[in-house]
Amino acid sequence: MMVNHTFVAAWNEILYIGRMKKIITIILLVVLTAMVSQAAAATGIDEKLIPAFFTGAPAVSRPASNDEITTNMRKLELLYRLVERDFLFDIDHKTVYESMAKGLFTGLGDEYSAFILSEDAADFSEETSGTYGGIGAYISKNYIEYRDYSKPETYMVNITSVFPGSPAETAGLRSGDLISHIDGEAVDDWEANEASKALKGTPNTPVVLSIKRGNSTFDVTVIRKIVSVPTVSIDMLDNGIGYLRITQFTNSTGDQVRKELLSFMKQGISALVIDLRDNPGGIVDSTMNVADMLLADQTIVHVNSKNSTNNRTFVASSNTIIPKDMTVVVLVNKGSASSSEILSGALKDNGRATLIGTTTYGKGLIQVVSPFGDGYYTLTTSQYRTPDGNDIHKEGITVDIEIEDVQIDDEQMDTYMEFINSNAAADFVKEHPEFTVENMNLFMDTVVGEDPPLEKDVYRLLLRREYVFQMPYDERPVADPEYDRVLKRALEFLETGK
């Protein structure tokens, strides 16, 4: 108590430092000496830490340093030991350490950098690319420390991309949708792994999602199904056009793409369509491996780091798998992000491919993910620019030919969900199990009618997907041009050059 009062008195004296500098110095010295003496007399605190904490002076047992990190760590250690000495209850030191580690990354103010224990946070990209009972979507969620209740995207679950033909897509979910509740439970206080677990479940069981899309809010019931999403899938389209879909860039993606491109060349393809729609990114090295198969002696990407001496420009080798004179088209949309934007930007800036679809997501930062102790950390370490030097962060990459997939307006969502919940498409498929053009026309005439409330293509897609869901997974079409507006436009471009 006496020390506290003396310290307050000394602080008041500092107000007159202009004309009493010498006196103040003496008073402060006396105060600090008293504090050191009292602290040293108490158990549990190293007296060598006290001067460093209050004055910034180096501790006697440690080398002198003006390093701010060293100073802060000394202060933190002293504070920790004070807590250990005086805190009434038992201390879980592991929990304290985890909180301090998380606090370090939170203090960076970067939404992509964090410290997470391995048992508390899963790699959602890996989880959703396997086979499981779920809705079929990539999700993300801000770390709880970054919640801002004036911005729903900071505390709700973000649907970053939806798998083609998945239950999520059938239910009308799309990239950019926000989930506020899962089965009636608010997700505000959940970590992303908790949301991921809640979305998974036994196949053919429902999960109710409360969705925020723009200014609209509505509930969607999604029936979980077995979802299996390959990283790379291919198809051979009419006129010898090779179709290559990359859903994510993993460590094995480069090898998978190489295998499929070599197979295409043996089959003598006439052109190549690379589908990067709803590809959230992944391993940068894998992306550059793929770019190297398409570009020869051309810049792939510029990567800039904190230390300019570490800046790098990556250039493709002289050898390619796809000949320089073969036409290449790349399909992208709002769900194409990060590493997929590196590939898109490289092919566009070098004039190697025509981009068709809509503007990409716009993530121009690169993180390292590294194990540390019992957990791991993600840390933003660099920023990339396209070969032309464009910074696409929060801007995205514009396309050469713009065309959107079939969309459902916010005000039409209730009508859409009413039709979904009516099971009209599923009931029709049960009565007409074979997919034919005649059955499609019959469905449109007898079930949908002449003047439906939604765009007719919406109903066609719903019926088509219902038929596809009845097929064994390995028999489902990879590419479906007649029911894929963007792919159909790409094929028109390849045929006409326009």
N, C-alpha and C positions, 0 to 999 in steps of 0.2 A: 504493500500500500504506500509506504513512504517513497519508494522508487518511482511509482507512478505519479505521485504528486510533484515530486522534484522535476520529473521529466516535463510535466505540463508547465511548470514555472519557467523552466529553461526555454521551452518553445515560445512562451510569451515574450521572453527577452529577445528572441530573434527578430521580432518586429522592429527593434531599434538597432539593428546591426549596422546601419549607416554611421552612427556616431558612437557605438559602444562595441566595436568589433573585438577589441582585445579582451574586454570583460566577458563577452559572450563566449569566446573561445575557452576561457578558463572555466566558466560555469558548465559548459557542455562536457569538458574533460572530467570535471568532478562528477557530474551525473553519470557518465559512461563508466567511470571507474567504480562507482557505487553499484551500478547494475552488473558489471562483470564480477565483482566480488560476491554479490548475492547469487548470481547464476552459478558461479563456480562452486559455491557452498552446497547447492542443490544437487541431488543425485540424478544421473541419467543424461546430463548435458555436458558435452565436452567444452571446457572453457575456451579452448582455442578457436571455437566456432563463433564465439560472441563478438569479437571485434569485427570480423568479416561481415556479420549480419547487420550490425548497426552503422558501421563506418565505411564498409567497402574495403577495408584494409585486409591484406592477405593473412590467412591463418598461419601461425608460427610453423606448424608441421607440414605446410604445403608450399610448393614453389609459388613465387609471386607471379601474378598474372592479371592483366587488364581485360582478359576475355570475359565478355558479358555472360556467356554460358556458365563458366566456372563460378562466377559470382552468384548467379541465380541458383545454381545447384547447391552452393553452400548455404544460401538462405533457406532453400527448400529442405535441406537436410536438418538444419536447426529447427525449423518449424515442425518437421515430422517428429523429431526427438522430443520437442516440447509437448506435442500431442501424446506421444507414447508415455511420457512421464506423468502427465496430469489427467488424461482422459479416464473417466470413471469406469468405462466398460472395456471388455476385451476387444482387441483390435484384430481384424482379419487382414493380415498384412498383404496377402495375395490380392484381395479385393482393392485395398488401398493402392497397390502398385498398378493394377489394371486401370483404376480411375485416373491416376496420374498420367499413365501412358496415353489414355484416351484424351485427357485434357491437353497434352502436348500437341496432338494433331488438331484438336478442335481450335486451339489458339492460332493455327495457321490461317483459318478463315477460308479454307479451300474445300469445297464440297466433295472433291474426289480423293482427298487424302484422309486416312483414318487408321487407327490401331484397333484391331478386332481380334478377339480370341477365336481360335479355330473351332472350338466347340460351340461358340455362340453365333457364328456367322458362316453360312455356306456359300459356296461358289455357285451362284444361281445359274450362270451360263451352263455349267456342267450338269447341274441338276435337271434343267429343262431340256437338255439335248439327249437325254437317255430315254428309256422306255419306262413309263409310269402311268398311274391313273391321275389325270389332271385336266386342266383346261387348255393347255397348249399355248403358252405365251411367255415371253420374257418380261420380267418385272424388275423394277428398281424402287428404292425408297431412300430418301435422305436420312442420314444419321439423325437420331433424335436431337442431338445438340443443335441441328440446323433448322429446327421447326420454327416457322413464322406463321402464326395463325391468320395473318392477313394474306398469305399466299398458300392456297390449298396444295399446290404441287410440292410443298416442303414437308407436309405431314401426312399426305395420302399416298397410297401405293400407285406408282406410275406404270402403266402398261406401255413398255417401250416398243414392243413389236409382237405381232400375232402370227402364229404358224399357219401356213396355208392349209386349208381343209380341216383345221382344228375345231374343237367345240367352241373355243373363244371366238373364232371367226364366224362360225355358224350363228352364234348368239348376237352377232353384230358388233362385237368389241373391236377396237382398232387402236393403232398407235396414238398415244397422247391422251387416252382415257385415264381418268383417275378413279381409284377405288377408295371409297370412304368407309365402307363397312363390308365385312365378310360374314355371312350368316348372322347378320344383325349386330355384330361386334365391331365397334369403332377401331380403326387401325392406327389412330394417332400415336399411341404409346408403344406400338409394335416396332421391333426391328424387322428388317427385310426378310430374314430367315423365318420369322414367325408367320409372316404373311404367306411365304412360299409353302410352308407346311400346311397352312389352313386351306390353301387352294388345291392341294393334293388330296387324294382319297381313293376309295374303292371305285373302280369303273362302274358307270351307270348310276352313280349317286349324284344328287343335285347339290350345287353350292349357289347360294344367293349373293349376288354382288350388288352393292349400291354404287352407282356410277355417277360421276360428275363429268360432263362433257360441255365445255363452254359454260353457258348460263343454265344449262339443263341438268336436272338430276332425275335418275330413274333407277329402278331395280331390274336386274337381269338374272334369270335362273339359267345356269350353265350346267349341262349334264356332263360330268367327267367321263372321259373315255381313255382307252389306252393310247398314249401319245408317244410316237417314236419319230424323232427328227434327225435325219442324217446330216452331217456337216456338208457333204457334197452329194448331189444327185444329178443324174443326166437323163437326157431323152434325145431321140433322133426324130426331128420334125420333117415335114414334107420338104421336098426339093433339096434334101441332103443338108439341112441346117442343124447344126449341133446346139443343143440347149444344155447349159451348165448352171446349176443353181448352187450357190454357196450360202449356207445359213449362218455360218459363224467361222471365224478364223481361229483354229486351235493349232497345237503343235503338229498335228498330223495332216492338216488341211493341204499344205503344200504338196505332200506326197500323193494325197488323194487326187488333187487337181492334175498333177503331172500324169498320173496313171490314166485318167479319163481323157485328157487332151491327146495323149499318144494314141489312145484307142480311137478317138475321133479321126486323127490323121490317117490311121490305117484304113478307116472306113471311107476316107475321101470326102469329108464334109466340104460344103461349098461356102459356108459362113458360120459364125459363132455368136450365140446369144449368151451373155453372162448375166444371171439374175441375182442382184444383190439387194433386192427389196426386203425390208425388215431384217437385214443383217446388222446386228448391233456392234460388230467389230470383233476384237479379240487380240491375238498375238500379232504384233507388228511385223516381226521377222517372217511369219507365215505369209502375211500380205505381200511383203516385198519379194518373196520367193515366187508367188503367183505373178506379180507384175513382171518379173524377170523372164517369164515364159512368153510374154507378149510384147515386150519392148527390147530393142537392141541399141546399146550404147546411148541410151536416153535417160534423163534424170527421172527418178521415181519420186523422191521426196527430199525436202530440206528439213533437218531436225536441229532445232536450236535449244541449247541448254543454258543453265545459269552462268556457267563459265564458258565464255565464247570460244575458248580453245578446244572445247568439246563439241562445237557445232560440226555437223556432218551433212554432206550432200551424198545421197545414195544414187548410184548410177547403175543401170542394168548392164549385164554382160552383152557380148556381141552375138550370143547364140539365143535363138528363140525356138519354141515348139510350133507356134502358130505363125505361118508365113506373113511377111510384112504386107503383102498385097491382098490378104484375106480380110473381108469386111467383118468388123466386130461391133456388136451392139451391147450396151450395158443398161440394165433396167434398175432404177433406183426409186426410192420414195422417202417419206419423212422418217421411216424406221431404219434407213441406211445410215449408220453412224460410225465414227471413229476409224478403225482400220479399213472398213469398207469404203470410207470416204478417201482414204489414202490411195486405194486402188482406182477408184472412180476418177479422182483428181489427176492421177498420173496418166491414165489413158486419155482423158479429155484434153489436158494441157498439151500432150504430145501429138494430138490429132490422130490417135490410134483407134479411138472408138467414138461412137455416137451415143450420147446419154438420152434415154427416153424414160419418162415418168414424171416425177415431181421433185422439187428441191429436197436435198438430203437434210439430215438432222442438224449438223453443225457442231461437231466436237473435235476441236483441234489440239487437244492436250494429250500427253502420253504419261501414263503412270507405270511405276515399277511395283510389282507385288513380291514381297520378300518375307520369308519366315523370320520370326524374331521371338526367341524364348518359346513360350507355350502358344503364341499366337502368330500373327503376321501383320504387316502393315502395307498399305497402299499409299504411294507418295507421287504427286505430280512432279516430274523431273525435267520435262521438256515440252516444247511446243513444235508442231510441224507446220510447214507451208507446202503448198502444191508446187510442182516444177516451175510454174510462172511466178512464184512468190506470193501467192494468195493466202491470206489468213482466213480460214473458213470457220473459225470458232464462233458459235452462235449465229452464223450466217448461212452455212450450208453450201452445197455446190448446186448451181442451177443446171438444168437439163437443156439439151439441144431441141428436143421435141417434148412438149409438155402434154401429158394426158393423165387423168386421174383414174384410179380404179373406181368401181361402182361405190357410191357413197350414199349414206342415209343421213339426211339432215336431222338436226337436233329435234326439231318440232315433229318429225316423223317417227321418232323412236318409240313412242307409245304404240303407234299403229304397227310398227315392225314387231315389237314384242308380243302384241296381241296375236299376230299371225303365227309367230314362232310357238307360242304357248298353246295355240289351237291344234298343233300337231298335224296340220293339214297335209304338209309335204310327206311326213312319215307315214300317215295313213294311206296316202296315194301310192307310195312305194310298196306298201304291203299288198295292196290290191293289184298293182302293176309292177311286179318285181324286176322286169327286164327294162333296161334303159334303151329307149329308141327315140328317134325324132318324133314318131307318131305319138308316143306316150308324153313327150314333152309338150307337144301341141295340144294334146287332150287335157293335160293339166292346166295349161294356160287358158283354154276355152271353158272348161267346166268348173275349175276351182278358183282361178284368178279372175276371169271375166274380162270384158272389153275395156273397162275404165277403172282399173284398180287404184287405190290411194297411193301406192308406191310405184316407183319406176319398174317397168316390166322385167328388166334385167335382174332386179333383186330377186324376184320370184323364180326366174330361171336358174339363178345361181343356187338358191336354197334347195330346189329340187335336185339339181345336178349333184350337189354336195351330199344330199341324203342318199343318193344312189352310190356315190363314191364311198361313203361310210359303210355301206353293206359289203364292199369288196374286201378281200384279205389285203392287209397292208401292202404286201409286196406286189400286188396286182393293181394298186391304185396308180393312175397316171401321174407322172411327175409334172409334165406340162399339159395344159388343157387350153389350147389357143382359142377355141370357140367360146369359151366361158371366162377368158382372161383378156380383158379389154386392152391392157397395156402390152401384153405379149402379142396380141393380134395386130396392134399398131406397129410393133417392131417388125413383124413379118411383112406387113405392107411396105414398110420402109425398105426392107431388104429386097423386095420384089421390084419396087418402082424407083428407089433412090430418093423418094420425097417423104 
